[in-house]
Amino acid sequence: MRVRITRQPPGFIQGLSLKHYRAGEVYELPPALAEYLVMEQFAIFEMRDRDKPAVPAAEDRRRRQ
């Protein structure tokens, strides 16, 4: 799910640090994390198609390294 971060989420959730998510950026996230961030008002669902691709989730970046 694509979400736009509206304010910096603090801390960790299920062992995943949220510190690298930046306000104003769009991320492609697993549904559970996206819904949590929206529910806690750290993000909104991004419905618009953008020319710029979404930033991959942290889990995806770790796998590529």
mmCIF file of the N, C-alpha and C atoms, coordinates in Angstrom:
data_MODEL
# 
_entry.id   MODEL 
# 
loop_
_atom_site.group_PDB 
_atom_site.id 
_atom_site.type_symbol 
_atom_site.label_atom_id 
_atom_site.label_alt_id 
_atom_site.label_comp_id 
_atom_site.label_asym_id 
_atom_site.label_entity_id 
_atom_site.label_seq_id 
_atom_site.pdbx_PDB_ins_code 
_atom_site.Cartn_x 
_atom_site.Cartn_y 
_atom_site.Cartn_z 
_atom_site.occupancy 
_atom_site.B_iso_or_equiv 
_atom_site.pdbx_formal_charge 
_atom_site.auth_seq_id 
_atom_site.auth_comp_id 
_atom_site.auth_asym_id 
_atom_site.auth_atom_id 
_atom_site.pdbx_PDB_model_num 
ATOM 1   N N  . MET A 1 1  ? 0.853  -1.186 0.000   1.00 0.00 ? 1  MET A N  1 
ATOM 2   C CA . MET A 1 1  ? 0.000  0.000  0.000   1.00 0.00 ? 1  MET A CA 1 
ATOM 3   C C  . MET A 1 1  ? 0.893  1.242  0.000   1.00 0.00 ? 1  MET A C  1 
ATOM 4   N N  . ARG A 1 2  ? 0.444  2.235  -0.749  1.00 0.00 ? 2  ARG A N  1 
ATOM 5   C CA . ARG A 1 2  ? 1.210  3.481  -0.818  1.00 0.00 ? 2  ARG A CA 1 
ATOM 6   C C  . ARG A 1 2  ? 0.671  4.458  0.222   1.00 0.00 ? 2  ARG A C  1 
ATOM 7   N N  . VAL A 1 3  ? 1.582  5.025  1.013   1.00 0.00 ? 3  VAL A N  1 
ATOM 8   C CA . VAL A 1 3  ? 1.204  6.045  1.984   1.00 0.00 ? 3  VAL A CA 1 
ATOM 9   C C  . VAL A 1 3  ? 2.162  7.221  1.886   1.00 0.00 ? 3  VAL A C  1 
ATOM 10  N N  . ARG A 1 4  ? 1.650  8.388  2.223   1.00 0.00 ? 4  ARG A N  1 
ATOM 11  C CA . ARG A 1 4  ? 2.474  9.596  2.329   1.00 0.00 ? 4  ARG A CA 1 
ATOM 12  C C  . ARG A 1 4  ? 2.632  9.893  3.813   1.00 0.00 ? 4  ARG A C  1 
ATOM 13  N N  . ILE A 1 5  ? 3.860  9.982  4.272   1.00 0.00 ? 5  ILE A N  1 
ATOM 14  C CA . ILE A 1 5  ? 4.134  10.293 5.676   1.00 0.00 ? 5  ILE A CA 1 
ATOM 15  C C  . ILE A 1 5  ? 3.824  11.767 5.902   1.00 0.00 ? 5  ILE A C  1 
ATOM 16  N N  . THR A 1 6  ? 3.008  12.049 6.918   1.00 0.00 ? 6  THR A N  1 
ATOM 17  C CA . THR A 1 6  ? 2.619  13.427 7.207   1.00 0.00 ? 6  THR A CA 1 
ATOM 18  C C  . THR A 1 6  ? 3.386  14.021 8.376   1.00 0.00 ? 6  THR A C  1 
ATOM 19  N N  . ARG A 1 7  ? 3.869  13.156 9.265   1.00 0.00 ? 7  ARG A N  1 
ATOM 20  C CA . ARG A 1 7  ? 4.729  13.601 10.364  1.00 0.00 ? 7  ARG A CA 1 
ATOM 21  C C  . ARG A 1 7  ? 5.607  12.432 10.783  1.00 0.00 ? 7  ARG A C  1 
ATOM 22  N N  . GLN A 1 8  ? 6.758  12.748 11.318  1.00 0.00 ? 8  GLN A N  1 
ATOM 23  C CA . GLN A 1 8  ? 7.770  11.744 11.658  1.00 0.00 ? 8  GLN A CA 1 
ATOM 24  C C  . GLN A 1 8  ? 7.254  10.770 12.719  1.00 0.00 ? 8  GLN A C  1 
ATOM 25  N N  . PRO A 1 9  ? 7.158  9.466  12.382  1.00 0.00 ? 9  PRO A N  1 
ATOM 26  C CA . PRO A 1 9  ? 6.755  8.495  13.406  1.00 0.00 ? 9  PRO A CA 1 
ATOM 27  C C  . PRO A 1 9  ? 7.939  8.162  14.317  1.00 0.00 ? 9  PRO A C  1 
ATOM 28  N N  . PRO A 1 10 ? 7.723  8.153  15.622  1.00 0.00 ? 10 PRO A N  1 
ATOM 29  C CA . PRO A 1 10 ? 8.816  7.862  16.558  1.00 0.00 ? 10 PRO A CA 1 
ATOM 30  C C  . PRO A 1 10 ? 8.933  6.364  16.849  1.00 0.00 ? 10 PRO A C  1 
ATOM 31  N N  . GLY A 1 11 ? 10.094 5.948  17.276  1.00 0.00 ? 11 GLY A N  1 
ATOM 32  C CA . GLY A 1 11 ? 10.277 4.624  17.852  1.00 0.00 ? 11 GLY A CA 1 
ATOM 33  C C  . GLY A 1 11 ? 10.293 3.459  16.902  1.00 0.00 ? 11 GLY A C  1 
ATOM 34  N N  . PHE A 1 12 ? 9.821  2.339  17.434  1.00 0.00 ? 12 PHE A N  1 
ATOM 35  C CA . PHE A 1 12 ? 9.846  1.057  16.737  1.00 0.00 ? 12 PHE A CA 1 
ATOM 36  C C  . PHE A 1 12 ? 8.456  0.434  16.763  1.00 0.00 ? 12 PHE A C  1 
ATOM 37  N N  . ILE A 1 13 ? 8.197  -0.440 15.793  1.00 0.00 ? 13 ILE A N  1 
ATOM 38  C CA . ILE A 1 13 ? 6.999  -1.262 15.810  1.00 0.00 ? 13 ILE A CA 1 
ATOM 39  C C  . ILE A 1 13 ? 7.422  -2.662 15.381  1.00 0.00 ? 13 ILE A C  1 
ATOM 40  N N  . GLN A 1 14 ? 7.161  -3.634 16.220  1.00 0.00 ? 14 GLN A N  1 
ATOM 41  C CA . GLN A 1 14 ? 7.537  -5.028 15.988  1.00 0.00 ? 14 GLN A CA 1 
ATOM 42  C C  . GLN A 1 14 ? 8.993  -5.151 15.556  1.00 0.00 ? 14 GLN A C  1 
ATOM 43  N N  . GLY A 1 15 ? 9.865  -4.419 16.242  1.00 0.00 ? 15 GLY A N  1 
ATOM 44  C CA . GLY A 1 15 ? 11.299 -4.487 15.982  1.00 0.00 ? 15 GLY A CA 1 
ATOM 45  C C  . GLY A 1 15 ? 11.784 -3.683 14.790  1.00 0.00 ? 15 GLY A C  1 
ATOM 46  N N  . LEU A 1 16 ? 10.900 -2.995 14.086  1.00 0.00 ? 16 LEU A N  1 
ATOM 47  C CA . LEU A 1 16 ? 11.269 -2.196 12.929  1.00 0.00 ? 16 LEU A CA 1 
ATOM 48  C C  . LEU A 1 16 ? 11.353 -0.729 13.326  1.00 0.00 ? 16 LEU A C  1 
ATOM 49  N N  . SER A 1 17 ? 12.505 -0.122 13.084  1.00 0.00 ? 17 SER A N  1 
ATOM 50  C CA . SER A 1 17 ? 12.670 1.295  13.384  1.00 0.00 ? 17 SER A CA 1 
ATOM 51  C C  . SER A 1 17 ? 11.867 2.126  12.395  1.00 0.00 ? 17 SER A C  1 
ATOM 52  N N  . LEU A 1 18 ? 11.190 3.133  12.902  1.00 0.00 ? 18 LEU A N  1 
ATOM 53  C CA . LEU A 1 18 ? 10.396 4.022  12.060  1.00 0.00 ? 18 LEU A CA 1 
ATOM 54  C C  . LEU A 1 18 ? 11.120 5.336  11.782  1.00 0.00 ? 18 LEU A C  1 
ATOM 55  N N  . LYS A 1 19 ? 12.349 5.486  12.270  1.00 0.00 ? 19 LYS A N  1 
ATOM 56  C CA . LYS A 1 19 ? 13.053 6.765  12.181  1.00 0.00 ? 19 LYS A CA 1 
ATOM 57  C C  . LYS A 1 19 ? 13.425 7.174  10.758  1.00 0.00 ? 19 LYS A C  1 
ATOM 58  N N  . HIS A 1 20 ? 13.512 6.220  9.825   1.00 0.00 ? 20 HIS A N  1 
ATOM 59  C CA . HIS A 1 20 ? 13.929 6.578  8.466   1.00 0.00 ? 20 HIS A CA 1 
ATOM 60  C C  . HIS A 1 20 ? 12.774 7.058  7.588   1.00 0.00 ? 20 HIS A C  1 
ATOM 61  N N  . TYR A 1 21 ? 11.541 6.960  8.050   1.00 0.00 ? 21 TYR A N  1 
ATOM 62  C CA . TYR A 1 21 ? 10.410 7.463  7.278   1.00 0.00 ? 21 TYR A CA 1 
ATOM 63  C C  . TYR A 1 21 ? 10.338 8.974  7.440   1.00 0.00 ? 21 TYR A C  1 
ATOM 64  N N  . ARG A 1 22 ? 10.342 9.703  6.335   1.00 0.00 ? 22 ARG A N  1 
ATOM 65  C CA . ARG A 1 22 ? 10.402 11.164 6.345   1.00 0.00 ? 22 ARG A CA 1 
ATOM 66  C C  . ARG A 1 22 ? 9.085  11.791 5.909   1.00 0.00 ? 22 ARG A C  1 
ATOM 67  N N  . ALA A 1 23 ? 8.696  12.845 6.607   1.00 0.00 ? 23 ALA A N  1 
ATOM 68  C CA . ALA A 1 23 ? 7.470  13.573 6.268   1.00 0.00 ? 23 ALA A CA 1 
ATOM 69  C C  . ALA A 1 23 ? 7.542  14.068 4.833   1.00 0.00 ? 23 ALA A C  1 
ATOM 70  N N  . GLY A 1 24 ? 6.439  13.898 4.105   1.00 0.00 ? 24 GLY A N  1 
ATOM 71  C CA . GLY A 1 24 ? 6.349  14.346 2.726   1.00 0.00 ? 24 GLY A CA 1 
ATOM 72  C C  . GLY A 1 24 ? 6.690  13.281 1.707   1.00 0.00 ? 24 GLY A C  1 
ATOM 73  N N  . GLU A 1 25 ? 7.359  12.213 2.118   1.00 0.00 ? 25 GLU A N  1 
ATOM 74  C CA . GLU A 1 25 ? 7.737  11.142 1.196   1.00 0.00 ? 25 GLU A CA 1 
ATOM 75  C C  . GLU A 1 25 ? 6.622  10.115 1.071   1.00 0.00 ? 25 GLU A C  1 
ATOM 76  N N  . VAL A 1 26 ? 6.569  9.454  -0.087  1.00 0.00 ? 26 VAL A N  1 
ATOM 77  C CA . VAL A 1 26 ? 5.606  8.390  -0.341  1.00 0.00 ? 26 VAL A CA 1 
ATOM 78  C C  . VAL A 1 26 ? 6.358  7.064  -0.279  1.00 0.00 ? 26 VAL A C  1 
ATOM 79  N N  . TYR A 1 27 ? 5.780  6.100  0.425   1.00 0.00 ? 27 TYR A N  1 
ATOM 80  C CA . TYR A 1 27 ? 6.407  4.786  0.597   1.00 0.00 ? 27 TYR A CA 1 
ATOM 81  C C  . TYR A 1 27 ? 5.426  3.691  0.213   1.00 0.00 ? 27 TYR A C  1 
ATOM 82  N N  . GLU A 1 28 ? 5.948  2.629  -0.344  1.00 0.00 ? 28 GLU A N  1 
ATOM 83  C CA . GLU A 1 28 ? 5.182  1.410  -0.608  1.00 0.00 ? 28 GLU A CA 1 
ATOM 84  C C  . GLU A 1 28 ? 5.442  0.503  0.591   1.00 0.00 ? 28 GLU A C  1 
ATOM 85  N N  . LEU A 1 29 ? 4.409  0.255  1.390   1.00 0.00 ? 29 LEU A N  1 
ATOM 86  C CA . LEU A 1 29 ? 4.560  -0.488 2.638   1.00 0.00 ? 29 LEU A CA 1 
ATOM 87  C C  . LEU A 1 29 ? 3.641  -1.699 2.680   1.00 0.00 ? 29 LEU A C  1 
ATOM 88  N N  . PRO A 1 30 ? 3.988  -2.670 3.525   1.00 0.00 ? 30 PRO A N  1 
ATOM 89  C CA . PRO A 1 30 ? 3.058  -3.780 3.751   1.00 0.00 ? 30 PRO A CA 1 
ATOM 90  C C  . PRO A 1 30 ? 1.742  -3.232 4.321   1.00 0.00 ? 30 PRO A C  1 
ATOM 91  N N  . PRO A 1 31 ? 0.622  -3.848 3.986   1.00 0.00 ? 31 PRO A N  1 
ATOM 92  C CA . PRO A 1 31 ? -0.678 -3.320 4.427   1.00 0.00 ? 31 PRO A CA 1 
ATOM 93  C C  . PRO A 1 31 ? -0.791 -3.074 5.934   1.00 0.00 ? 31 PRO A C  1 
ATOM 94  N N  . ALA A 1 32 ? -0.295 -3.974 6.761   1.00 0.00 ? 32 ALA A N  1 
ATOM 95  C CA . ALA A 1 32 ? -0.435 -3.805 8.212   1.00 0.00 ? 32 ALA A CA 1 
ATOM 96  C C  . ALA A 1 32 ? 0.299  -2.561 8.702   1.00 0.00 ? 32 ALA A C  1 
ATOM 97  N N  . LEU A 1 33 ? 1.514  -2.320 8.206   1.00 0.00 ? 33 LEU A N  1 
ATOM 98  C CA . LEU A 1 33 ? 2.281  -1.146 8.624   1.00 0.00 ? 33 LEU A CA 1 
ATOM 99  C C  . LEU A 1 33 ? 1.632  0.127  8.093   1.00 0.00 ? 33 LEU A C  1 
ATOM 100 N N  . ALA A 1 34 ? 1.192  0.102  6.841   1.00 0.00 ? 34 ALA A N  1 
ATOM 101 C CA . ALA A 1 34 ? 0.539  1.274  6.262   1.00 0.00 ? 34 ALA A CA 1 
ATOM 102 C C  . ALA A 1 34 ? -0.717 1.651  7.060   1.00 0.00 ? 34 ALA A C  1 
ATOM 103 N N  . GLU A 1 35 ? -1.524 0.660  7.382   1.00 0.00 ? 35 GLU A N  1 
ATOM 104 C CA . GLU A 1 35 ? -2.748 0.922  8.146   1.00 0.00 ? 35 GLU A CA 1 
ATOM 105 C C  . GLU A 1 35 ? -2.441 1.444  9.547   1.00 0.00 ? 35 GLU A C  1 
ATOM 106 N N  . TYR A 1 36 ? -1.399 0.913  10.178  1.00 0.00 ? 36 TYR A N  1 
ATOM 107 C CA . TYR A 1 36 ? -0.997 1.391  11.509  1.00 0.00 ? 36 TYR A CA 1 
ATOM 108 C C  . TYR A 1 36 ? -0.594 2.866  11.442  1.00 0.00 ? 36 TYR A C  1 
ATOM 109 N N  . LEU A 1 37 ? 0.247  3.224  10.467  1.00 0.00 ? 37 LEU A N  1 
ATOM 110 C CA . LEU A 1 37 ? 0.713  4.613  10.361  1.00 0.00 ? 37 LEU A CA 1 
ATOM 111 C C  . LEU A 1 37 ? -0.442 5.563  10.080  1.00 0.00 ? 37 LEU A C  1 
ATOM 112 N N  . VAL A 1 38 ? -1.401 5.146  9.260   1.00 0.00 ? 38 VAL A N  1 
ATOM 113 C CA . VAL A 1 38 ? -2.572 5.983  8.984   1.00 0.00 ? 38 VAL A CA 1 
ATOM 114 C C  . VAL A 1 38 ? -3.437 6.094  10.237  1.00 0.00 ? 38 VAL A C  1 
ATOM 115 N N  . MET A 1 39 ? -3.664 4.975  10.912  1.00 0.00 ? 39 MET A N  1 
ATOM 116 C CA . MET A 1 39 ? -4.497 4.968  12.116  1.00 0.00 ? 39 MET A CA 1 
ATOM 117 C C  . MET A 1 39 ? -3.911 5.879  13.200  1.00 0.00 ? 39 MET A C  1 
ATOM 118 N N  . GLU A 1 40 ? -2.582 5.884  13.317  1.00 0.00 ? 40 GLU A N  1 
ATOM 119 C CA . GLU A 1 40 ? -1.916 6.713  14.329  1.00 0.00 ? 40 GLU A CA 1 
ATOM 120 C C  . GLU A 1 40 ? -1.652 8.140  13.842  1.00 0.00 ? 40 GLU A C  1 
ATOM 121 N N  . GLN A 1 41 ? -2.156 8.466  12.666  1.00 0.00 ? 41 GLN A N  1 
ATOM 122 C CA . GLN A 1 41 ? -2.073 9.796  12.058  1.00 0.00 ? 41 GLN A CA 1 
ATOM 123 C C  . GLN A 1 41 ? -0.638 10.231 11.743  1.00 0.00 ? 41 GLN A C  1 
ATOM 124 N N  . PHE A 1 42 ? 0.199  9.275  11.382  1.00 0.00 ? 42 PHE A N  1 
ATOM 125 C CA . PHE A 1 42 ? 1.548  9.575  10.903  1.00 0.00 ? 42 PHE A CA 1 
ATOM 126 C C  . PHE A 1 42 ? 1.583  9.594  9.377   1.00 0.00 ? 42 PHE A C  1 
ATOM 127 N N  . ALA A 1 43 ? 0.514  9.108  8.732   1.00 0.00 ? 43 ALA A N  1 
ATOM 128 C CA . ALA A 1 43 ? 0.490  9.011  7.279   1.00 0.00 ? 43 ALA A CA 1 
ATOM 129 C C  . ALA A 1 43 ? -0.943 9.077  6.765   1.00 0.00 ? 43 ALA A C  1 
ATOM 130 N N  . ILE A 1 44 ? -1.036 9.290  5.449   1.00 0.00 ? 44 ILE A N  1 
ATOM 131 C CA . ILE A 1 44 ? -2.314 9.216  4.747   1.00 0.00 ? 44 ILE A CA 1 
ATOM 132 C C  . ILE A 1 44 ? -2.121 8.281  3.549   1.00 0.00 ? 44 ILE A C  1 
ATOM 133 N N  . PHE A 1 45 ? -3.204 7.639  3.119   1.00 0.00 ? 45 PHE A N  1 
ATOM 134 C CA . PHE A 1 45 ? -3.109 6.783  1.948   1.00 0.00 ? 45 PHE A CA 1 
ATOM 135 C C  . PHE A 1 45 ? -2.856 7.648  0.724   1.00 0.00 ? 45 PHE A C  1 
ATOM 136 N N  . GLU A 1 46 ? -1.937 7.224  -0.119  1.00 0.00 ? 46 GLU A N  1 
ATOM 137 C CA . GLU A 1 46 ? -1.609 7.936  -1.354  1.00 0.00 ? 46 GLU A CA 1 
ATOM 138 C C  . GLU A 1 46 ? -2.376 7.277  -2.492  1.00 0.00 ? 46 GLU A C  1 
ATOM 139 N N  . MET A 1 47 ? -3.306 7.996  -3.063  1.00 0.00 ? 47 MET A N  1 
ATOM 140 C CA . MET A 1 47 ? -4.150 7.445  -4.110  1.00 0.00 ? 47 MET A CA 1 
ATOM 141 C C  . MET A 1 47 ? -3.713 7.902  -5.498  1.00 0.00 ? 47 MET A C  1 
ATOM 142 N N  . ARG A 1 48 ? -2.933 8.965  -5.571  1.00 0.00 ? 48 ARG A N  1 
ATOM 143 C CA . ARG A 1 48 ? -2.539 9.505  -6.870  1.00 0.00 ? 48 ARG A CA 1 
ATOM 144 C C  . ARG A 1 48 ? -1.386 8.715  -7.469  1.00 0.00 ? 48 ARG A C  1 
ATOM 145 N N  . ASP A 1 49 ? -1.427 8.524  -8.777  1.00 0.00 ? 49 ASP A N  1 
ATOM 146 C CA . ASP A 1 49 ? -0.274 7.958  -9.477  1.00 0.00 ? 49 ASP A CA 1 
ATOM 147 C C  . ASP A 1 49 ? 0.744  9.076  -9.635  1.00 0.00 ? 49 ASP A C  1 
ATOM 148 N N  . ARG A 1 50 ? 1.977  8.764  -9.369  1.00 0.00 ? 50 ARG A N  1 
ATOM 149 C CA . ARG A 1 50 ? 3.033  9.767  -9.442  1.00 0.00 ? 50 ARG A CA 1 
ATOM 150 C C  . ARG A 1 50 ? 4.068  9.343  -10.468 1.00 0.00 ? 50 ARG A C  1 
ATOM 151 N N  . ASP A 1 51 ? 4.753  10.315 -11.055 1.00 0.00 ? 51 ASP A N  1 
ATOM 152 C CA . ASP A 1 51 ? 5.869  10.006 -11.945 1.00 0.00 ? 51 ASP A CA 1 
ATOM 153 C C  . ASP A 1 51 ? 7.026  9.435  -11.136 1.00 0.00 ? 51 ASP A C  1 
ATOM 154 N N  . LYS A 1 52 ? 7.183  9.953  -9.939  1.00 0.00 ? 52 LYS A N  1 
ATOM 155 C CA . LYS A 1 52 ? 8.256  9.518  -9.056  1.00 0.00 ? 52 LYS A CA 1 
ATOM 156 C C  . LYS A 1 52 ? 7.824  8.247  -8.325  1.00 0.00 ? 52 LYS A C  1 
ATOM 157 N N  . PRO A 1 53 ? 8.615  7.177  -8.392  1.00 0.00 ? 53 PRO A N  1 
ATOM 158 C CA . PRO A 1 53 ? 8.217  5.938  -7.703  1.00 0.00 ? 53 PRO A CA 1 
ATOM 159 C C  . PRO A 1 53 ? 8.270  6.089  -6.186  1.00 0.00 ? 53 PRO A C  1 
ATOM 160 N N  . ALA A 1 54 ? 7.501  5.278  -5.510  1.00 0.00 ? 54 ALA A N  1 
ATOM 161 C CA . ALA A 1 54 ? 7.499  5.279  -4.049  1.00 0.00 ? 54 ALA A CA 1 
ATOM 162 C C  . ALA A 1 54 ? 8.823  4.721  -3.541  1.00 0.00 ? 54 ALA A C  1 
ATOM 163 N N  . VAL A 1 55 ? 9.227  5.165  -2.364  1.00 0.00 ? 55 VAL A N  1 
ATOM 164 C CA . VAL A 1 55 ? 10.418 4.632  -1.715  1.00 0.00 ? 55 VAL A CA 1 
ATOM 165 C C  . VAL A 1 55 ? 10.060 3.250  -1.182  1.00 0.00 ? 55 VAL A C  1 
ATOM 166 N N  . PRO A 1 56 ? 10.884 2.231  -1.432  1.00 0.00 ? 56 PRO A N  1 
ATOM 167 C CA . PRO A 1 56 ? 10.535 0.889  -0.940  1.00 0.00 ? 56 PRO A CA 1 
ATOM 168 C C  . PRO A 1 56 ? 10.561 0.819  0.583   1.00 0.00 ? 56 PRO A C  1 
ATOM 169 N N  . ALA A 1 57 ? 9.837  -0.129 1.126   1.00 0.00 ? 57 ALA A N  1 
ATOM 170 C CA . ALA A 1 57 ? 9.812  -0.341 2.571   1.00 0.00 ? 57 ALA A CA 1 
ATOM 171 C C  . ALA A 1 57 ? 11.204 -0.709 3.059   1.00 0.00 ? 57 ALA A C  1 
ATOM 172 N N  . ALA A 1 58 ? 11.481 -0.449 4.324   1.00 0.00 ? 58 ALA A N  1 
ATOM 173 C CA . ALA A 1 58 ? 12.792 -0.716 4.918   1.00 0.00 ? 58 ALA A CA 1 
ATOM 174 C C  . ALA A 1 58 ? 13.188 -2.180 4.747   1.00 0.00 ? 58 ALA A C  1 
ATOM 175 N N  . GLU A 1 59 ? 12.247 -3.086 4.871   1.00 0.00 ? 59 GLU A N  1 
ATOM 176 C CA . GLU A 1 59 ? 12.547 -4.510 4.740   1.00 0.00 ? 59 GLU A CA 1 
ATOM 177 C C  . GLU A 1 59 ? 13.118 -4.802 3.361   1.00 0.00 ? 59 GLU A C  1 
ATOM 178 N N  . ASP A 1 60 ? 12.546 -4.173 2.325   1.00 0.00 ? 60 ASP A N  1 
ATOM 179 C CA . ASP A 1 60 ? 13.011 -4.398 0.966   1.00 0.00 ? 60 ASP A CA 1 
ATOM 180 C C  . ASP A 1 60 ? 14.435 -3.873 0.784   1.00 0.00 ? 60 ASP A C  1 
ATOM 181 N N  . ARG A 1 61 ? 14.749 -2.729 1.373   1.00 0.00 ? 61 ARG A N  1 
ATOM 182 C CA . ARG A 1 61 ? 16.091 -2.168 1.252   1.00 0.00 ? 61 ARG A CA 1 
ATOM 183 C C  . ARG A 1 61 ? 17.108 -3.061 1.925   1.00 0.00 ? 61 ARG A C  1 
ATOM 184 N N  . ARG A 1 62 ? 16.755 -3.639 3.064   1.00 0.00 ? 62 ARG A N  1 
ATOM 185 C CA . ARG A 1 62 ? 17.710 -4.513 3.771   1.00 0.00 ? 62 ARG A CA 1 
ATOM 186 C C  . ARG A 1 62 ? 18.017 -5.755 2.953   1.00 0.00 ? 62 ARG A C  1 
ATOM 187 N N  . ARG A 1 63 ? 17.034 -6.301 2.277   1.00 0.00 ? 63 ARG A N  1 
ATOM 188 C CA . ARG A 1 63 ? 17.243 -7.515 1.487   1.00 0.00 ? 63 ARG A CA 1 
ATOM 189 C C  . ARG A 1 63 ? 18.177 -7.294 0.319   1.00 0.00 ? 63 ARG A C  1 
ATOM 190 N N  . ARG A 1 64 ? 18.162 -6.095 -0.263  1.00 0.00 ? 64 ARG A N  1 
ATOM 191 C CA . ARG A 1 64 ? 18.989 -5.817 -1.440  1.00 0.00 ? 64 ARG A CA 1 
ATOM 192 C C  . ARG A 1 64 ? 20.445 -5.578 -1.096  1.00 0.00 ? 64 ARG A C  1 
ATOM 193 N N  . GLN A 1 65 ? 20.767 -5.271 0.124   1.00 0.00 ? 65 GLN A N  1 
ATOM 194 C CA . GLN A 1 65 ? 22.147 -4.936 0.495   1.00 0.00 ? 65 GLN A CA 1 
ATOM 195 C C  . GLN A 1 65 ? 23.034 -6.128 0.559   1.00 0.00 ? 65 GLN A C  1 
# 
